[in-house]
Amino acid sequence: MPGMRGRSARWWFFGAAVVAAGAAALDPSGLRRHLVLSAEVRRMQRENARLSADNAALSREVRALRGDPAALERAAREELRFVRPGEKVYWLGSGEGAP
């Protein structure tokens, strides 16, 4: 039966491929490791994009603080809570952010 021998060889090949795929899936350095590392790469790419956007915003702020007196005054007032002599400060609200 010549046709049976070809089919039998195909089944052996298919069975070997299934066993190899199963071994790769169960091997700690195989498919599972690849999936874990792929997820980690995607997470790091998102984090890098967020950090890049943060860096761009900080660069814009640095340029503004170096060249724009109004921006420098705004930063001193908001972040350092500076006031000009003679100004009165009124805190409204729950006290959050109050000195």
C-alpha positions in Angstrom: 0.0 0.0 0.0 2.0 3.0 -1.2 -0.6 5.6 -0.2 -0.5 4.4 3.4 3.2 4.9 3.8 2.9 8.6 2.7 0.0 9.2 5.1 1.8 7.6 7.9 4.9 9.7 7.3 2.7 12.9 7.3 1.1 11.8 10.6 4.5 11.2 12.1 5.6 14.6 10.9 2.5 16.3 12.3 2.8 14.5 15.6 6.5 15.6 15.9 5.5 19.2 15.1 2.8 19.1 17.8 5.3 17.6 20.4 7.9 20.3 19.4 5.3 23.1 19.8 4.2 21.7 23.1 7.8 21.5 24.3 8.4 25.1 23.2 5.3 26.3 25.0 6.3 24.6 28.2 10.0 25.4 28.1 10.7 28.4 30.5 13.0 29.9 27.9 10.5 29.2 25.0 7.2 30.7 24.0 6.1 31.7 27.5 9.4 33.7 28.0 8.9 35.3 24.6 5.3 36.4 25.5 6.5 37.8 28.8 9.3 39.7 27.2 7.1 41.0 24.4 4.7 42.4 27.0 7.6 44.0 28.9 8.8 45.6 25.6 5.4 47.0 25.0 5.2 48.4 28.5 8.6 50.0 28.2 7.7 51.5 24.9 4.6 53.1 26.4 6.7 54.3 29.4 9.4 55.7 27.0 6.7 57.6 25.0 5.3 59.1 28.3 8.7 60.1 29.5 9.5 61.6 26.1 6.4 63.8 26.3 7.3 64.8 29.9 10.8 65.7 28.7 9.4 67.8 25.9 7.1 69.7 28.3 10.0 70.3 30.7 12.2 71.5 27.9 9.5 74.0 26.9 9.2 75.2 30.5 13.0 75.6 30.8 13.1 77.7 27.6 10.2 79.8 28.9 11.9 80.3 32.3 15.2 81.3 30.7 13.6 83.8 28.3 10.3 85.0 29.6 10.2 87.1 32.8 6.4 86.5 33.1 7.0 82.7 33.1 9.7 83.1 35.7 7.4 85.2 37.9 4.6 82.7 37.5 6.9 79.8 38.5 8.2 81.7 41.6 4.6 82.5 42.7 3.0 79.1 42.0 5.8 76.7 42.9 7.8 78.7 45.5 4.8 80.7 46.8 6.6 84.0 46.6 4.7 87.2 47.0 5.6 90.7 46.3 6.2 93.1 49.2 2.8 94.6 50.3 0.7 91.8 48.7 -1.8 90.0 50.9 -2.5 86.3 50.4 -5.9 84.9 51.0 -6.3 81.1 51.1 -9.7 79.8 50.1 -10.8 76.2 50.4 -9.9 73.3 52.5 -6.3 74.3 53.3 -4.9 71.8 50.8 -1.8 73.4 49.3 -1.7 76.1 52.0 1.7 76.9 53.4 
